[in-house]
Amino acid sequence: MASGDFELAEGTLLGMGNPLLDMQARVEKAFLDKWNLKENDAILADDSHVAMFEELDKTHEIEYVPGGATQNALRVCQWILDEPHRVTFFGAVGKDKYADVLREKASAAGVNVQYQVNESVKTGTCGVLLYQNFRSLCAHLAAANTFTIDHLDVEANKAFVEKAKFYYIAGFFLTVCPPAIMRVAKHAAEHNKIFMMNLAAPFISQFFTQPLMEALPYVDILFGNESEAAAFAEANKFDTTCVKEIAKKIAELPKVNKNRTRTVVITQGDEPTIVIENGEVFEFPVIPLTKEQLVDTNGAGDAFVGGFLAEYIRGKPVADAIKCGNFAASTIIQQNGCTYPEKCEYQP
């Protein structure tokens, strides 16, 4: 076991999110132009892009990588733990070859995937198009956008929820199924378990403020980056642009479970990570990398959370969890996509 000899029970951590199968391929400029894609951009696919995925599949060599923010974090967590099925994942997929690949790849990573299957919609995919040193992302949420709370009513899934001691949900899931988030959040509070979320992207705070603020009182640990923190501050009229002040204000917002204070973790790229724990402000430097070592920064945030979770659910202090998060992020940004070496070399 890569991170020590402490043995976790299966299903200790439960995550819910939007599972996407990343279709990563090196393409020509003509391919981007044909599908009206920019060299360095990220968009949601519309109807005009559906055929692009079919063409990509037929004409290019594709590497399939399980994607989606929450699923990425859980895969990285499992990679570090090196014990299968310590984490469980809920999300919606279709009934197609993409779902088969997604299930196979995520399961191979050790994640216990318990997908809700929607037979009428295709599995969510994300075209990860590499051209020279640029990366163009085109995400088609499809089935990932159809998750319903019914999945939590299945007896086996009820058992997974009840068995877990920790819960992690990226904010993107607020656009899909807030009732499922609230059910899990309330269960965590009622049983004094740890409920964690991620601000995910600025648009979540800007356009999904209500469901975010309804879930926040249940959040024990909140993750985000500096731009997401700024968007949250603006949406909540904090009247400050100081990341430390924003983090403190978030930590002080009302909380249902009074047994612990809210911990807030804000990453800032290559700048120190800001942590508010028990009302105190801490800064943790990141692992410095040369320009030549930087391959792809996409997925760094998910990897950081995955590393943090791997240590935190084992009972390690927040400082140790941050250290592992920094290791995971620095490892992933030296790879293409949210991928990692076969063996985890992390030393606590």
Secondary structure, DSSP 8 states (H G I E B T S, - for coil): -TT-S----TT-EEEE---EEEEEEE--HHHHHHTT--SSEEEE--GGGHHHHHHHHHHS--EEEEESHHHHHHHHHHHHH-STTSEEEEEEE-SSHHHHHHHHHHHHTT-EEEEEE-TTS---EEEEEEETTEEEEEEE-GGGGG--GGGGGSHHHHHHHHH-SEEEEEGGGGGT-HHHHHHHHHHHHHTT-EEEEE--SHHHHHH-HHHHHHHGGG-SEEEEEHHHHHHHHHHTT-----HHHHHHHHHHS--S-TTS--EEEEEETTEEEEEEETTEEEEE------GGG----TTHHHHHHHHHHHHHTTT--HHHHHHHHHHHHHHHTTSSSS---SS-----
